[in-house]
């Protein structure tokens, strides 16, 4: 089974993931009073998840077309 999302869906999914995780981190870490070191560990764990999905080629981000694609020059 080869599960891959198209680039536009990957871009949208990653953007929503980043916004939601930042919102919850800011909201709940301020309420609970998390130490800075624990905040960094939580942030690192939340960044590793989409990175692994990109490395496994499940997510195929196009970065909304901001970067040129890697095509060989003739």
LINLIN-V908658 format. One record per residue. N is the residue number from 1. RES is the residue in three letters. SS is DSSP state (@ for helix, = for strand, . for the rest). OMEGA is omega as a letter, one per 30 degrees, with the letter a starting at -180 (none if undefined). Layout:
BEGIN
n->N res->RES ss->SS omega->OMEGA
n->N res->RES ss->SS omega->OMEGA
END
This chain:
BEGIN
n->1 res->UNK ss->. omega->a
n->2 res->UNK ss->. omega->a
n->3 res->UNK ss->. omega->l
n->4 res->UNK ss->. omega->l
n->5 res->UNK ss->. omega->l
n->6 res->UNK ss->. omega->a
n->7 res->UNK ss->@ omega->a
n->8 res->UNK ss->@ omega->l
n->9 res->UNK ss->@ omega->l
n->10 res->UNK ss->@ omega->l
n->11 res->UNK ss->@ omega->a
n->12 res->UNK ss->@ omega->a
n->13 res->UNK ss->@ omega->l
n->14 res->UNK ss->@ omega->l
n->15 res->UNK ss->@ omega->l
n->16 res->UNK ss->@ omega->l
n->17 res->UNK ss->@ omega->a
n->18 res->UNK ss->@ omega->a
n->19 res->UNK ss->@ omega->a
n->20 res->UNK ss->@ omega->a
n->21 res->UNK ss->@ omega->l
n->22 res->UNK ss->@ omega->l
n->23 res->UNK ss->@ omega->a
n->24 res->UNK ss->@ omega->l
n->25 res->UNK ss->@ omega->a
n->26 res->UNK ss->@ omega->a
n->27 res->UNK ss->@ omega->a
n->28 res->UNK ss->@ omega->l
n->29 res->UNK ss->@ omega->l
n->30 res->UNK ss->@ omega->a
n->31 res->UNK ss->@ omega->a
n->32 res->UNK ss->@ omega->a
n->33 res->UNK ss->. omega->a
n->34 res->UNK ss->. omega->l
n->35 res->UNK ss->. omega->a
n->36 res->UNK ss->@ omega->l
n->37 res->UNK ss->@ omega->l
n->38 res->UNK ss->@ omega->l
n->39 res->UNK ss->@ omega->l
n->40 res->UNK ss->@ omega->l
n->41 res->UNK ss->@ omega->l
n->42 res->UNK ss->@ omega->l
n->43 res->UNK ss->@ omega->l
n->44 res->UNK ss->@ omega->l
n->45 res->UNK ss->@ omega->a
n->46 res->UNK ss->@ omega->l
n->47 res->UNK ss->@ omega->a
n->48 res->UNK ss->@ omega->a
n->49 res->UNK ss->@ omega->l
n->50 res->UNK ss->@ omega->l
n->51 res->UNK ss->@ omega->l
n->52 res->UNK ss->@ omega->l
n->53 res->UNK ss->@ omega->l
n->54 res->UNK ss->@ omega->l
n->55 res->UNK ss->@ omega->l
n->56 res->UNK ss->. omega->l
n->57 res->UNK ss->. omega->l
n->58 res->UNK ss->. omega->l
n->59 res->UNK ss->. omega->a
n->60 res->UNK ss->. omega->a
n->61 res->UNK ss->. omega->l
n->62 res->UNK ss->. omega->a
n->63 res->UNK ss->@ omega->l
n->64 res->UNK ss->@ omega->l
n->65 res->UNK ss->@ omega->a
n->66 res->UNK ss->. omega->a
n->67 res->UNK ss->. omega->l
n->68 res->UNK ss->. omega->l
n->69 res->UNK ss->. omega->a
n->70 res->UNK ss->. omega->l
n->71 res->UNK ss->. omega->a
n->72 res->UNK ss->. omega->l
n->73 res->UNK ss->. omega->l
n->74 res->UNK ss->. omega->none
END
